[in-house]
Amino acid sequence: MARIIGSPLRYIQGNHEIDNLAKDIKDFGKSFFFLVDKAVWDRCIPSIQKSFKAEKITKVYFEKFGGECTMKECKRISALMKTKGCDAIVSVGGGKGCDTAKAVAFFNKSALIVFSTAASTDAPCSHSAIIYKENGEFDQYFYPTKSPDMVIVDNNIIAEAPVRLLVAGLGDALSTYFEARSAYASNRDVNEWKGRPSLTGMALAELCYKTIIADGYKAKVSCENKVSTIALENVIEANTYLSTIGFESGGLGAAHSVQDALGLIPEVHACYHGEKVAFGTLTHLVLENACNCEINKVLRFCYEVGLPMTFADLHIPNVNDKQLIEVAKKATGPGVPMGNMPFKVTPDDVFAAMKVADQLGREFKANPNRQAGCSCGKHCKCH
């Protein structure tokens, strides 16, 4: 079994990097098709046009992203780009537009550049895309054959983005280490590239976790004040790059399976991907029977930065057992990352773990100063 590491060809992150965009990507072609989120259109387009004018590149086309990464939207953009005959597609915005651009680049066999305006998921650096149905439910994972050619992040733009987006990115990054740890323990072909988890994936997944624990709250405060600090820069790198290499070269597990399945409940659609992943991470840890102090550490982190810890946080305070059983069935169905766990997981296991995760979250919120005793012995490494 091979160990396989996936990553973008190049990653660039800096202050005011949007001003260098044309210079950064000009080697990828002579004509560029930009897929731009509506929310950042006015903020980004003038700077992008100015950078291309400075490089004397005139074949630049702009299209607004429809808002949801559906197969219909992927095909619409693909056809439009083909009529323009462009060499490269450039995604400007968040994760769903980025995932759409991945599919478009695959269909058109073009270069793929991602200019991320939010550190809300690890989508920018990954090669895979999450496709949704027209009603917002999860549809499928889509796997193009290559990673992005270049990923560019402007710290200042991230600092100006809504704080909730950064926090959602923390939720997505939070799962990386725990899922990679489980996948590594399974010692099977479980990662995104159908290979064994690598030492590199594990090391970067652990660094991702340590970084967000150390700097996550400070980064949130930086974003609240719309300023770029070292803490914010570190968290942007963790959310965007470290989390990607951690999951693509490590593996996914229960956290993302639960995230996907929660989409069965319409009220949960109001949550961002990373917000659902945060609750999925708590469920993952309960399934593993992780140490009390490790779970407590994750609960404290979620509490401090504002990530979901309970069903109420997911907008389903009155969710019933029948709904949860359906979620548990989907989370353990065919082709989901739950199969990467190092032990067999049944729907009953997931149902029970979600119930316990919710209870632990409610108890922590009621008493955030509580101290959880270590349950894994004197050689505990959870602290």
HUSUL-V86910 format. One record per residue. N is the residue number from 0. RES is the residue in one small letter. PSI is psi in radians with two decimals (999 if undefined). Layout:
n res psi
N RES PSI
N RES PSI
This chain:
n res psi
0 m 2.24
1 a 2.58
2 r 2.22
3 i 2.32
4 i 2.20
5 g 2.49
6 s 2.78
7 p 2.77
8 l -0.68
9 r 2.52
10 y 2.22
11 i 2.25
12 q 2.21
13 g 3.02
14 n 2.35
15 h 0.59
16 e -0.30
17 i -0.49
18 d -0.31
19 n 0.17
20 l -0.88
21 a -0.71
22 k -0.67
23 d -0.65
24 i 0.02
25 k -0.38
26 d -0.09
27 f 0.09
28 g -3.08
29 k -0.14
30 s 2.42
31 f 2.35
32 f 2.05
33 f 2.19
34 l 1.96
35 v 2.29
36 d 2.45
37 k -0.62
38 a -0.43
39 v 0.12
40 w -0.97
41 d -0.56
42 r -0.63
43 c -0.61
44 i -0.82
45 p -0.74
46 s -0.68
47 i -0.80
48 q -0.69
49 k -0.71
50 s -0.66
51 f -0.59
52 k -0.68
53 a -0.55
54 e 0.04
55 k 0.66
56 i 2.07
57 t -0.36
58 k 1.41
59 v 2.21
60 y 2.52
61 f 2.39
62 e 2.41
63 k 2.38
64 f 2.44
65 g -0.30
66 g -0.39
67 e 2.42
68 c 1.44
69 t 2.82
70 m -0.55
71 k -0.77
72 e -0.68
73 c -0.75
74 k -0.60
75 r -0.85
76 i -0.65
77 s -0.79
78 a -0.70
79 l -0.74
80 m -0.65
81 k -0.64
82 t -0.47
83 k -0.28
84 g 0.65
85 c 2.66
86 d -0.46
87 a 2.59
88 i 2.39
89 v 2.02
90 s 2.27
91 v 1.93
92 g -2.50
93 g -2.87
94 g -0.64
95 k -0.68
96 g -0.66
97 c -0.79
98 d -0.64
99 t -0.76
100 a -0.59
101 k -0.78
102 a -0.71
103 v -0.78
104 a -0.65
105 f -0.83
106 f -0.67
107 n -0.02
108 k 0.81
109 s 2.96
110 a 2.63
111 l 2.09
112 i 2.38
113 v 2.12
114 f 1.80
115 s 2.27
116 t 0.10
117 a 2.39
118 a 0.91
119 s -0.31
120 t 3.07
121 d 0.30
122 a -0.68
123 p -0.65
124 c -0.13
125 s 2.80
126 h -0.26
127 s 2.80
128 a 2.56
129 i 2.06
130 i 2.33
131 y 2.77
132 k 2.95
133 e -0.47
134 n 0.07
135 g -0.12
136 e 2.66
137 f 2.37
138 d -1.06
139 q 2.78
140 y 2.35
141 f 2.28
142 y 1.56
143 p 2.92
144 t -0.10
145 k 2.84
146 s 2.92
147 p 2.55
148 d -0.62
149 m 2.46
150 v 2.24
151 i 2.33
152 v 2.31
153 d 1.97
154 n -0.68
155 n -0.65
156 i -0.70
157 i -0.71
158 a -0.51
159 e -0.19
160 a 2.81
161 p 2.38
162 v -0.62
163 r -0.57
164 l -0.77
165 l -0.76
166 v -0.70
167 a -0.66
168 g -0.64
169 l -0.65
170 g -0.72
171 d -0.76
172 a -0.51
173 l -0.60
174 s -0.34
175 t -0.90
176 y -0.77
177 f -0.68
178 e -0.72
179 a -0.66
180 r -0.76
181 s -0.75
182 a -0.69
183 y -0.68
184 a -0.49
185 s -0.48
186 n 0.74
187 r 3.07
188 d 1.54
189 v -0.21
190 n 3.13
191 e -0.40
192 w 0.24
193 k 0.68
194 g 3.06
195 r 2.60
196 p 2.48
197 s 2.82
198 l -0.65
199 t -0.82
200 g -0.77
201 m -0.77
202 a -0.76
203 l -0.53
204 a -0.74
205 e -0.68
206 l -0.65
207 c -0.85
208 y -0.83
209 k -0.62
210 t -0.80
211 i -0.55
212 i -0.73
213 a -0.69
214 d -0.02
215 g -0.84
216 y -0.75
217 k -0.65
218 a -0.68
219 k -0.77
220 v -0.68
221 s -0.77
222 c -0.64
223 e -0.54
224 n 0.06
225 k 0.74
226 v 2.62
227 s 2.16
228 t 3.00
229 i -0.71
230 a -0.76
231 l -0.75
232 e -0.75
233 n -0.74
234 v -0.66
235 i -0.79
236 e -0.70
237 a -0.86
238 n -0.68
239 t -0.83
240 y -0.98
241 l -0.72
242 s -0.67
243 t -0.93
244 i -0.61
245 g -0.75
246 f -0.61
247 e -0.58
248 s 0.05
249 g -1.20
250 g 2.73
251 l 3.09
252 g -2.42
253 a -0.65
254 a -0.82
255 h -0.49
256 s -0.73
257 v -0.73
258 q -0.85
259 d -0.79
260 a -0.51
261 l -0.34
262 g -0.22
263 l -0.40
264 i 1.98
265 p -0.66
266 e -0.46
267 v -0.27
268 h -0.29
269 a -0.22
270 c 2.58
271 y 2.81
272 h -0.92
273 g -0.48
274 e -0.71
275 k -0.63
276 v -0.63
277 a -0.82
278 f -0.64
279 g -0.59
280 t -0.74
281 l -0.73
282 t -0.74
283 h -0.81
284 l -0.62
285 v -0.73
286 l -0.68
287 e -0.19
288 n 0.84
289 a 2.83
290 c 2.52
291 n -0.77
292 c -0.51
293 e -0.79
294 i -0.72
295 n -0.65
296 k -0.71
297 v -0.73
298 l -0.77
299 r -0.73
300 f -0.84
301 c -0.72
302 y -0.76
303 e -0.68
304 v -0.22
305 g 0.61
306 l 2.64
307 p 2.36
308 m -0.19
309 t 2.93
310 f -0.65
311 a -0.66
312 d -0.43
313 l 0.18
314 h 0.40
315 i 1.03
316 p -0.45
317 n 0.44
318 v 2.44
319 n 2.93
320 d -0.61
321 k -0.76
322 q -0.75
323 l -0.61
324 i -0.68
325 e -0.71
326 v -0.78
327 a -0.67
328 k -0.76
329 k -0.62
330 a -0.28
331 t 0.26
332 g -3.07
333 p 2.47
334 g 0.20
335 v 2.78
336 p -0.24
337 m -0.51
338 g -0.20
339 n -0.15
340 m 2.60
341 p 0.16
342 f 2.77
343 k 2.33
344 v 2.20
345 t 2.87
346 p -0.66
347 d -0.66
348 d -0.79
349 v -0.74
350 f -0.84
351 a -0.73
352 a -0.67
353 m -0.71
354 k -0.75
355 v -0.72
356 a -0.77
357 d -0.77
358 q -0.75
359 l -0.70
360 g -0.75
361 r -0.70
362 e -0.67
363 f -0.76
364 k -0.62
365 a -0.47
366 n 1.29
367 p -0.22
368 n 0.11
369 r 2.69
370 q 2.15
371 a 2.28
372 g 2.58
373 c 2.38
374 s 0.19
375 c 0.26
376 g 3.07
377 k -0.29
378 h 0.43
379 c 2.35
380 k 0.25
381 c -0.33
382 h 999
